[in-house]
Amino acid sequence: MGSVSLNIRDGTARFRRATLCSSAVHLLMLASVLTTNLFALYAFTSAPSPSAAPAFFRHHPGVGGGRGNVSVISDHVSLIVREIEASERRLHMIERELAGYDILDTSKHSLPSELKLFLAHHPLPLGRDARSGITEMVASVAHSCARSPAAELLARYMSYRPAAPCPTDDYLLPQKLVAKACEPLPRRRCLSRPAASSAAIPRLSFAQSLWNPGAKNPGAGIYGIDKQMWVKPRSKNDFLIDDVLALGNGGIRIGFDIGGGAANFAARMAERNVTVVTSTLEIGGKPMNEFVAARGLFPLLLSPAQRFPFYDSVFDLVHAINALDEGGAPSLGQASRTEVLEFFMFDIDRVLRAGGLFWLDNYLCADDDRKRTVTRLLERLGYKKLKWVVDEKAGASSSGKTQIRLSAVLQKPARSRTASHSPENR
């Protein structure tokens, strides 16, 4: 069995399979119905003794001898109604907790009025939805937004005057909230304050803007412009971009670069008529998204720990360097958990089409155990290995620790819809 619930994290109503908690709710409802019926049976079958009747009815049986029974029954019915209402309130609270409602208590005085307004429940304009049974919509705010310190940062983020300029001291607040998994963020009703320098920067044509965006370079190395990567190999782990595109047999048209920094990979792909979306964070407060956009490329402010906001099987190519560790959400203390890496990899598998390529580019493994974990997971997905290079060499530090770099190009297989649902295949 299952139930239809509203998932406030993506604002959709969906059918949810029965879980241990939902089964407990059903049992509680069944117990409530049985208790109500027992109360009713007791009320209508038990009659008070004459000695227990009021004195008026004992001395005037002809006047209203049945009124005593009516009064007792009325008391029992009132008690049953109160029990039913209390049970309904408890069930309602349990259902709201299971569905994820009210993660932020809007009754708190410390919450800004704009946040309370955004979180308010809005009735559906046409009333109750016949399919899902919901009667109101709830704003999409992540559960982690209610935890400290994200809750305090969110209160600051929503403290502004409507229709006025947005606060100037919150430039990095969205970045901090996203890094703490408080995503999606609430919408705001204030005027953005673009950097004064951005309006004065002339926009060049697309071909020129790729390598000369006119915007201030936010950093160096992989965080700034690098014209050598994927064109001139520096080690055996460096694959040439044209060689990888050849593996796609001309079918690489749109890709996703996870944690792509200044979008050098997307720039190289754009030169070859391939559109690449680059997810990047504001590293060290540097305007990475603004810089990527100045190059004429598509930036996406997204934490790798979050579900990718794309439909299934839409990308021909997914590229990642060290996003495997970022996908483990080190800021949440989960980077070492194998399950967190699995969530990340299975989401990559979701957005990659059958026959598409996953390019793991110079992934620096923390140790040999990490390499084995990643290798087993990739083999579990059943991808075809088109390229696979592992380079082990002594580190430059005095610790003498060996550096292990893994580069691979893997092709997603076409899976049957009737595949086995055994634990090995799930």
C-alpha angles and dihedrals in degrees: 000000000000145000139232113245140168115248104206093191092074099014096241135126113228143166111261123201117237114270134185090269094048090049089053089053091052091050090049091052091049091050090050092053092048091048091050092051092049091052091050092048091050093047096053099038101044116077123191118246118251090249090058093052119101117271092246092059092045092055096038106039093155094054101058114333091154095055092082091058090046091053093050092047090049090053091050092048091050090051091050091050091051091049091050092049092048091049091049091051092050092047091047091053092048092049091049091051092049093047093048100245124158100014087161118050104230091193091073112109091214093068114095116248091241091057091049090051092049092048094047116118112252118206116233110258093231096041127239116013108237096212103044100023092227119142101186141031125234124209117255110250124148120250091236089063088077094058124088129286092018091058092058092046091049091052089054091047092055096043104105141106113264116251090009127107114287117254114277095217096064100070092121098033095095089050092050092048093048090049088054091053092253092142137171095040122212119262116250135215100218134102114259119237110222118201112271091231095054093067092054095050110102115228115234127205116280098257092050095043094060093076101013106040095163090229124114112274105247095207147326138274114014089353093060137034114313117178096181104061117106090002103068116029116228097184139003089269092063111097119198114242094228091053091053093047088052089058088061091060092228094306098110107108107137130027145174123226111198114211091356098167110202092001098249089149091053090049092054090048092048089058086059095047094256118133114221128185111213121207112204141159129218095265111207091346092299115144096245096157092050091049093050091049090050087059089058093251134125114260123191121193100217137141111230087225090069130081111270109253094229135103122253121284097003103128129075092195136023117193127193135167111178096346090113089076094041088051086060089064100231090187087064093047094247103108094108096052114105091208092059091053088050091054088053096047095045089053089053087051090051097056095040116088123230107276091022123130130246110201114198101191121201095324108191107220115211091220143335092279090058091051091052091048093052092044093052091049094050090048090049090058088059097230120164112246108231094163128011125170128166117189121192121185138151114273122246092237124092091247090081092221114160117243115222119197123185124197122178143160111206131182121220113234126228107252127204117243088226094058117146117273094212117137090256092059099042 
